[in-house]
Amino acid sequence: MISSTDEPLHVLDLPQLYQKPSGTDLVKALALLSLKPRTFGTTADVVKGPAVQPAGVTRYLTSIIASPLAWLDTDELREAIWDAAAARLSERSGRTAMPAMSRVFNIPTSSGEECTLTLHEPSITADNLGMKTWVSSYLLSRRLHTLESPPTLVPTASADSSASNPRKSLRVLELGAGTGLVGLSFAALQGKSATVHLTDLPEIVPNLAHNAALNVELLDRTGATVTTGVLDWSVTPSPLPTAEERFDVILAADPLYSPKHPKWLVDTISPWLSRGLDARVMVEMPLRDAYLPQVKEFRQRMGDLGLAVIEEGEEVGYDDWESADGGALAVTCWWSIWGWSEKV
Ligand SMILES: C[S@@+](CC[C@H](N)C(=O)[O-])C[C@H]1O[C@@H](n2cnc3c(N)ncnc32)[C@H](O)[C@@H]1O
């Protein structure tokens, strides 16, 4: 019998196979063993511990998979229980082995309310990191509502400015958007005053487009316009973008994890960022030891391009990877907002 308590259960409190438990009891036990991906957060206490102590759980799950479950009534029930046990086992192999999932993110708005985005995250491997939502994108999304928005983000005056159409829509580009959290949050917050183009590598864009479609109700309600497409930083755009094609705001979260990335990223920002003094680049990235040289190089290259930091800071978030002791993994992230230091 499984009782509901705040203390984690012991695996021996779960129905044991020698007792020939009912299918319902096994399904309930397997639900309790579900390792939900950790909630991203700004404090460690948002992360809940497991409902069952980890000791012995792997053996319990493998014994279910190995059992013919002969006392259960139907093949369907047996299949469902084997599938659930296999899923629980793969969750315990780490975040990369987790099955595809949909996750919900609450993003604060300037009115004090929250908007809710749903993002699909396919199963990830080491070479498609954009299939997962990373902690710095969550922190940057939660920061977006605090940014001065208009007038700091007033787009460059357009030729058709008039009393009825005083400003054109803000043109926003997200680089390496991954699952799209930052760009979709920006679109939801800015509503009809922005058009947001979410970009990534070809293999990531289908899921990005899927996520834009998943949030269509929210985006329609706010009047936001979102498009998605391929933009590979390693490729120089040809022909170069015209002044009208450039973007007022460029967003990027967690974009540096290879020695080539600082140069590629800044070389991509250069042609695509509007030359207006109101143009902004907003980036947030984890300060992982291994990639500190890339962060330093990025700063250097942005400065060389003529961009200067307007505002910056560090904050700690909690990624959904576990630390060695099984607790939430604290990640210090650096956020920065850049503008042209002089009209270029
Ligand atoms: C660590 S993930 C971050 C994804 C997302 N911004 C987030 O924070 O959740 C890095 C992203 O950069 C993208 N990326 C890497 N190299 C790229 C390139 N050459 N051109 C465009 N995107 C690239 C990856 O596909 C991936 O989506």
The ligand as an SDF file (V2000), in Angstrom:
LIG
                    3D

 27 29  0  0  0  0  0  0  0  0999 V2000
   23.5800   25.4240  -25.7570 C   0  0  0  0  0  0  0  0  0  0  0  0
   22.4030   25.5930  -27.0320 S   0  0  0  0  0  0  0  0  0  0  0  0
   21.4200   26.9650  -26.4480 C   0  0  0  0  0  0  0  0  0  0  0  0
   20.0340   26.9560  -27.0270 C   0  0  0  0  0  0  0  0  0  0  0  0
   19.1020   28.0300  -26.4840 C   0  0  0  0  0  0  0  0  0  0  0  0
   19.5710   29.3440  -26.8290 N   0  0  0  0  0  0  0  0  0  0  0  0
   18.9750   27.9110  -24.9680 C   0  0  0  0  0  0  0  0  0  0  0  0
   19.7010   28.6280  -24.2630 O   0  0  0  0  0  0  0  0  0  0  0  0
   18.1530   27.1080  -24.4930 O   0  0  0  0  0  0  0  0  0  0  0  0
   23.3310   26.3940  -28.3310 C   0  0  0  0  0  0  0  0  0  0  0  0
   22.5390   26.6280  -29.5890 C   0  0  0  0  0  0  0  0  0  0  0  0
   23.3840   27.2380  -30.5660 O   0  0  0  0  0  0  0  0  0  0  0  0
   23.1330   26.6210  -31.8110 C   0  0  0  0  0  0  0  0  0  0  0  0
   24.3120   26.7410  -32.6860 N   0  0  0  0  0  0  0  0  0  0  0  0
   25.5190   26.1810  -32.5040 C   0  0  0  0  0  0  0  0  0  0  0  0
   26.3370   26.4790  -33.5340 N   0  0  0  0  0  0  0  0  0  0  0  0
   25.6080   27.2350  -34.3860 C   0  0  0  0  0  0  0  0  0  0  0  0
   25.8830   27.8400  -35.6480 C   0  0  0  0  0  0  0  0  0  0  0  0
   27.0540   27.6740  -36.2670 N   0  0  0  0  0  0  0  0  0  0  0  0
   24.9040   28.5590  -36.2310 N   0  0  0  0  0  0  0  0  0  0  0  0
   23.6960   28.7000  -35.6360 C   0  0  0  0  0  0  0  0  0  0  0  0
   23.3720   28.1540  -34.4500 N   0  0  0  0  0  0  0  0  0  0  0  0
   24.3150   27.4230  -33.8350 C   0  0  0  0  0  0  0  0  0  0  0  0
   22.8440   25.1690  -31.4450 C   0  0  0  0  0  0  0  0  0  0  0  0
   22.1640   24.4800  -32.4810 O   0  0  0  0  0  0  0  0  0  0  0  0
   22.0140   25.3470  -30.1980 C   0  0  0  0  0  0  0  0  0  0  0  0
   20.6500   25.5010  -30.4760 O   0  0  0  0  0  0  0  0  0  0  0  0
  1  2  1  0
  2  3  1  0
  2 10  1  0
  3  4  1  0
  4  5  1  0
  5  6  1  0
  5  7  1  0
  7  8  2  0
  7  9  1  0
 10 11  1  0
 11 12  1  0
 11 26  1  0
 12 13  1  0
 13 14  1  0
 13 24  1  0
 14 15  1  0
 14 23  1  0
 15 16  2  0
 16 17  1  0
 17 18  1  0
 17 23  2  0
 18 19  1  0
 18 20  2  0
 20 21  1  0
 21 22  2  0
 22 23  1  0
 24 25  1  0
 24 26  1  0
 26 27  1  0
M  CHG  2   2   1   9  -1
M  END
$$$$
